[in-house]
Amino acid sequence: MAKNQSLLQVLSLFTLVLLSSCGSVQKIAVGTTGSLMYEATKGLETQGNWKNFKDGTLANLTLVDGLLHLKPEDTELLVTAIKGYTGYAFAVNETLYLADYYEDETESENKKQAIYNYAKAFSYGLKFLESEGITWDRLIKSQNKDGGVVEVLDNHLSKNMLHYEGVLFAAQALGGMINLQKTDMTLVATLPVVKGMFDWVCTNKPSINFGTCQIFYGTYEAARPRMLGGNPEKGKEIFLKLIAEQPNNWLARVSFMQYYIIPMLEEDDYKTQKFFMETAARKHYKELLGKPSRAVEKDFEEPRLRLYQSLAVKRYEIIKKYEEDLF
């Protein structure tokens, strides 16, 4: 965390300098900062303290907003903003909303904030796509054509991590907006665009972000009723396969609980995952203590999984609090 704070302080100081610069020099400076900011998002994934992520991330995103005001076409800054606002909406706002949802709170401020941040992420996503020659109208119309969204993206985007992340997190942002506003049929009608965007990324880079593709497809199958094309059993298979392949991505287990086990009232499956998560939570809090003489456990050998693990523990604790009402 200290390393990330130091980087932010350097970037903030640099920003003050470049704000007083002019013309092309200013844009060059912003471009350099954009590259640093994009690379720094990988560091945020190593944050094992969910509360620190919650409290510290929005300041970074506000800085990105300011830089984009100076250079709105900067691809690395746009992808940083898409990734940042989507990640914050999912990891923080939606996580806090989970408790409101189980409490049947109809006017949830956490839900509103999740929608706001997803919407902001997706607006940056549209700017990113437009900068590559892809309009929203083109994506909508492509749903009914051979090749669909995938072909449009193939024809305009490069197959590199920057573009994969831009599309992936823009798709997640739109999907999050749809999930939280299911009564808006105009919005729900765009779900095929979300799937097409995921298909493009996940066909080319199926292992991106330690199982994000599989969590999406598992949720996509499990959360939709059969009459709308859903297949809960297929969703379960996807989740179980991911859990076997990525045992240290605890978010796969908690997503399995949230999107399949609880809606399907599978109490035995819940007990199995609960047993694992109880142990995982104890390991997580022990790791946060950071005793210098202790070797790194196998669970934490991949540093970039720490944010996903801390998020999983936070959501699990909320689910556990309401488990008697859920089953």
Secondary structure as a PSIPRED ss2 file (coil, helix, strand):
# PSIPRED VFORMAT (PSIPRED V4.0)

   1 M C   1.000  0.000  0.000
   2 A H   0.000  1.000  0.000
   3 K H   0.000  1.000  0.000
   4 N H   0.000  1.000  0.000
   5 Q H   0.000  1.000  0.000
   6 S H   0.000  1.000  0.000
   7 L H   0.000  1.000  0.000
   8 L H   0.000  1.000  0.000
   9 Q H   0.000  1.000  0.000
  10 V H   0.000  1.000  0.000
  11 L H   0.000  1.000  0.000
  12 S H   0.000  1.000  0.000
  13 L H   0.000  1.000  0.000
  14 F H   0.000  1.000  0.000
  15 T H   0.000  1.000  0.000
  16 L H   0.000  1.000  0.000
  17 V H   0.000  1.000  0.000
  18 L H   0.000  1.000  0.000
  19 L H   0.000  1.000  0.000
  20 S C   1.000  0.000  0.000
  21 S C   1.000  0.000  0.000
  22 C C   1.000  0.000  0.000
  23 G H   0.000  1.000  0.000
  24 S H   0.000  1.000  0.000
  25 V H   0.000  1.000  0.000
  26 Q H   0.000  1.000  0.000
  27 K H   0.000  1.000  0.000
  28 I H   0.000  1.000  0.000
  29 A H   0.000  1.000  0.000
  30 V H   0.000  1.000  0.000
  31 G H   0.000  1.000  0.000
  32 T H   0.000  1.000  0.000
  33 T H   0.000  1.000  0.000
  34 G H   0.000  1.000  0.000
  35 S H   0.000  1.000  0.000
  36 L H   0.000  1.000  0.000
  37 M H   0.000  1.000  0.000
  38 Y H   0.000  1.000  0.000
  39 E H   0.000  1.000  0.000
  40 A H   0.000  1.000  0.000
  41 T H   0.000  1.000  0.000
  42 K H   0.000  1.000  0.000
  43 G H   0.000  1.000  0.000
  44 L H   0.000  1.000  0.000
  45 E C   1.000  0.000  0.000
  46 T C   1.000  0.000  0.000
  47 Q C   1.000  0.000  0.000
  48 G C   1.000  0.000  0.000
  49 N C   1.000  0.000  0.000
  50 W H   0.000  1.000  0.000
  51 K H   0.000  1.000  0.000
  52 N H   0.000  1.000  0.000
  53 F H   0.000  1.000  0.000
  54 K H   0.000  1.000  0.000
  55 D H   0.000  1.000  0.000
  56 G H   0.000  1.000  0.000
  57 T H   0.000  1.000  0.000
  58 L H   0.000  1.000  0.000
  59 A H   0.000  1.000  0.000
  60 N H   0.000  1.000  0.000
  61 L H   0.000  1.000  0.000
  62 T H   0.000  1.000  0.000
  63 L H   0.000  1.000  0.000
  64 V H   0.000  1.000  0.000
  65 D H   0.000  1.000  0.000
  66 G H   0.000  1.000  0.000
  67 L H   0.000  1.000  0.000
  68 L H   0.000  1.000  0.000
  69 H H   0.000  1.000  0.000
  70 L H   0.000  1.000  0.000
  71 K C   1.000  0.000  0.000
  72 P C   1.000  0.000  0.000
  73 E C   1.000  0.000  0.000
  74 D C   1.000  0.000  0.000
  75 T H   0.000  1.000  0.000
  76 E H   0.000  1.000  0.000
  77 L H   0.000  1.000  0.000
  78 L H   0.000  1.000  0.000
  79 V H   0.000  1.000  0.000
  80 T H   0.000  1.000  0.000
  81 A H   0.000  1.000  0.000
  82 I H   0.000  1.000  0.000
  83 K H   0.000  1.000  0.000
  84 G H   0.000  1.000  0.000
  85 Y H   0.000  1.000  0.000
  86 T H   0.000  1.000  0.000
  87 G H   0.000  1.000  0.000
  88 Y H   0.000  1.000  0.000
  89 A H   0.000  1.000  0.000
  90 F H   0.000  1.000  0.000
  91 A H   0.000  1.000  0.000
  92 V H   0.000  1.000  0.000
  93 N H   0.000  1.000  0.000
  94 E H   0.000  1.000  0.000
  95 T H   0.000  1.000  0.000
  96 L H   0.000  1.000  0.000
  97 Y H   0.000  1.000  0.000
  98 L H   0.000  1.000  0.000
  99 A H   0.000  1.000  0.000
 100 D H   0.000  1.000  0.000
 101 Y H   0.000  1.000  0.000
 102 Y H   0.000  1.000  0.000
 103 E C   1.000  0.000  0.000
 104 D C   1.000  0.000  0.000
 105 E C   1.000  0.000  0.000
 106 T C   1.000  0.000  0.000
 107 E C   1.000  0.000  0.000
 108 S C   1.000  0.000  0.000
 109 E H   0.000  1.000  0.000
 110 N H   0.000  1.000  0.000
 111 K H   0.000  1.000  0.000
 112 K H   0.000  1.000  0.000
 113 Q H   0.000  1.000  0.000
 114 A H   0.000  1.000  0.000
 115 I H   0.000  1.000  0.000
 116 Y H   0.000  1.000  0.000
 117 N H   0.000  1.000  0.000
 118 Y H   0.000  1.000  0.000
 119 A H   0.000  1.000  0.000
 120 K H   0.000  1.000  0.000
 121 A H   0.000  1.000  0.000
 122 F H   0.000  1.000  0.000
 123 S H   0.000  1.000  0.000
 124 Y H   0.000  1.000  0.000
 125 G H   0.000  1.000  0.000
 126 L H   0.000  1.000  0.000
 127 K H   0.000  1.000  0.000
 128 F H   0.000  1.000  0.000
 129 L H   0.000  1.000  0.000
 130 E H   0.000  1.000  0.000
 131 S H   0.000  1.000  0.000
 132 E C   1.000  0.000  0.000
 133 G C   1.000  0.000  0.000
 134 I C   1.000  0.000  0.000
 135 T C   1.000  0.000  0.000
 136 W H   0.000  1.000  0.000
 137 D H   0.000  1.000  0.000
 138 R H   0.000  1.000  0.000
 139 L H   0.000  1.000  0.000
 140 I H   0.000  1.000  0.000
 141 K H   0.000  1.000  0.000
 142 S H   0.000  1.000  0.000
 143 Q C   1.000  0.000  0.000
 144 N C   1.000  0.000  0.000
 145 K C   1.000  0.000  0.000
 146 D C   1.000  0.000  0.000
 147 G C   1.000  0.000  0.000
 148 G H   0.000  1.000  0.000
 149 V H   0.000  1.000  0.000
 150 V H   0.000  1.000  0.000
 151 E H   0.000  1.000  0.000
 152 V H   0.000  1.000  0.000
 153 L H   0.000  1.000  0.000
 154 D H   0.000  1.000  0.000
 155 N H   0.000  1.000  0.000
 156 H H   0.000  1.000  0.000
 157 L C   1.000  0.000  0.000
 158 S C   1.000  0.000  0.000
 159 K C   1.000  0.000  0.000
 160 N C   1.000  0.000  0.000
 161 M H   0.000  1.000  0.000
 162 L H   0.000  1.000  0.000
 163 H H   0.000  1.000  0.000
 164 Y H   0.000  1.000  0.000
 165 E H   0.000  1.000  0.000
 166 G H   0.000  1.000  0.000
 167 V H   0.000  1.000  0.000
 168 L H   0.000  1.000  0.000
 169 F H   0.000  1.000  0.000
 170 A H   0.000  1.000  0.000
 171 A H   0.000  1.000  0.000
 172 Q H   0.000  1.000  0.000
 173 A H   0.000  1.000  0.000
 174 L H   0.000  1.000  0.000
 175 G H   0.000  1.000  0.000
 176 G H   0.000  1.000  0.000
 177 M H   0.000  1.000  0.000
 178 I H   0.000  1.000  0.000
 179 N H   0.000  1.000  0.000
 180 L H   0.000  1.000  0.000
 181 Q C   1.000  0.000  0.000
 182 K C   1.000  0.000  0.000
 183 T C   1.000  0.000  0.000
 184 D C   1.000  0.000  0.000
 185 M H   0.000  1.000  0.000
 186 T H   0.000  1.000  0.000
 187 L H   0.000  1.000  0.000
 188 V H   0.000  1.000  0.000
 189 A C   1.000  0.000  0.000
 190 T C   1.000  0.000  0.000
 191 L H   0.000  1.000  0.000
 192 P H   0.000  1.000  0.000
 193 V H   0.000  1.000  0.000
 194 V H   0.000  1.000  0.000
 195 K H   0.000  1.000  0.000
 196 G H   0.000  1.000  0.000
 197 M H   0.000  1.000  0.000
 198 F H   0.000  1.000  0.000
 199 D H   0.000  1.000  0.000
 200 W H   0.000  1.000  0.000
 201 V H   0.000  1.000  0.000
 202 C H   0.000  1.000  0.000
 203 T H   0.000  1.000  0.000
 204 N H   0.000  1.000  0.000
 205 K C   1.000  0.000  0.000
 206 P C   1.000  0.000  0.000
 207 S C   1.000  0.000  0.000
 208 I H   0.000  1.000  0.000
 209 N H   0.000  1.000  0.000
 210 F H   0.000  1.000  0.000
 211 G C   1.000  0.000  0.000
 212 T H   0.000  1.000  0.000
 213 C H   0.000  1.000  0.000
 214 Q H   0.000  1.000  0.000
 215 I H   0.000  1.000  0.000
 216 F H   0.000  1.000  0.000
 217 Y H   0.000  1.000  0.000
 218 G H   0.000  1.000  0.000
 219 T H   0.000  1.000  0.000
 220 Y H   0.000  1.000  0.000
 221 E H   0.000  1.000  0.000
 222 A H   0.000  1.000  0.000
 223 A H   0.000  1.000  0.000
 224 R C   1.000  0.000  0.000
 225 P C   1.000  0.000  0.000
 226 R H   0.000  1.000  0.000
 227 M H   0.000  1.000  0.000
 228 L H   0.000  1.000  0.000
 229 G C   1.000  0.000  0.000
 230 G C   1.000  0.000  0.000
 231 N C   1.000  0.000  0.000
 232 P H   0.000  1.000  0.000
 233 E H   0.000  1.000  0.000
 234 K H   0.000  1.000  0.000
 235 G H   0.000  1.000  0.000
 236 K H   0.000  1.000  0.000
 237 E H   0.000  1.000  0.000
 238 I H   0.000  1.000  0.000
 239 F H   0.000  1.000  0.000
 240 L H   0.000  1.000  0.000
 241 K H   0.000  1.000  0.000
 242 L H   0.000  1.000  0.000
 243 I H   0.000  1.000  0.000
 244 A H   0.000  1.000  0.000
 245 E H   0.000  1.000  0.000
 246 Q C   1.000  0.000  0.000
 247 P C   1.000  0.000  0.000
 248 N C   1.000  0.000  0.000
 249 N C   1.000  0.000  0.000
 250 W H   0.000  1.000  0.000
 251 L H   0.000  1.000  0.000
 252 A H   0.000  1.000  0.000
 253 R H   0.000  1.000  0.000
 254 V H   0.000  1.000  0.000
 255 S H   0.000  1.000  0.000
 256 F H   0.000  1.000  0.000
 257 M H   0.000  1.000  0.000
 258 Q H   0.000  1.000  0.000
 259 Y H   0.000  1.000  0.000
 260 Y H   0.000  1.000  0.000
 261 I H   0.000  1.000  0.000
 262 I H   0.000  1.000  0.000
 263 P H   0.000  1.000  0.000
 264 M H   0.000  1.000  0.000
 265 L C   1.000  0.000  0.000
 266 E C   1.000  0.000  0.000
 267 E H   0.000  1.000  0.000
 268 D H   0.000  1.000  0.000
 269 D H   0.000  1.000  0.000
 270 Y H   0.000  1.000  0.000
 271 K H   0.000  1.000  0.000
 272 T H   0.000  1.000  0.000
 273 Q H   0.000  1.000  0.000
 274 K H   0.000  1.000  0.000
 275 F H   0.000  1.000  0.000
 276 F H   0.000  1.000  0.000
 277 M H   0.000  1.000  0.000
 278 E H   0.000  1.000  0.000
 279 T H   0.000  1.000  0.000
 280 A H   0.000  1.000  0.000
 281 A H   0.000  1.000  0.000
 282 R H   0.000  1.000  0.000
 283 K H   0.000  1.000  0.000
 284 H H   0.000  1.000  0.000
 285 Y H   0.000  1.000  0.000
 286 K H   0.000  1.000  0.000
 287 E H   0.000  1.000  0.000
 288 L H   0.000  1.000  0.000
 289 L H   0.000  1.000  0.000
 290 G C   1.000  0.000  0.000
 291 K C   1.000  0.000  0.000
 292 P C   1.000  0.000  0.000
 293 S C   1.000  0.000  0.000
 294 R C   1.000  0.000  0.000
 295 A C   1.000  0.000  0.000
 296 V C   1.000  0.000  0.000
 297 E C   1.000  0.000  0.000
 298 K H   0.000  1.000  0.000
 299 D H   0.000  1.000  0.000
 300 F H   0.000  1.000  0.000
 301 E C   1.000  0.000  0.000
 302 E C   1.000  0.000  0.000
 303 P H   0.000  1.000  0.000
 304 R H   0.000  1.000  0.000
 305 L H   0.000  1.000  0.000
 306 R H   0.000  1.000  0.000
 307 L H   0.000  1.000  0.000
 308 Y H   0.000  1.000  0.000
 309 Q H   0.000  1.000  0.000
 310 S H   0.000  1.000  0.000
 311 L H   0.000  1.000  0.000
 312 A H   0.000  1.000  0.000
 313 V H   0.000  1.000  0.000
 314 K H   0.000  1.000  0.000
 315 R H   0.000  1.000  0.000
 316 Y H   0.000  1.000  0.000
 317 E H   0.000  1.000  0.000
 318 I H   0.000  1.000  0.000
 319 I H   0.000  1.000  0.000
 320 K H   0.000  1.000  0.000
 321 K H   0.000  1.000  0.000
 322 Y C   1.000  0.000  0.000
 323 E H   0.000  1.000  0.000
 324 E H   0.000  1.000  0.000
 325 D H   0.000  1.000  0.000
 326 L H   0.000  1.000  0.000
 327 F C   1.000  0.000  0.000
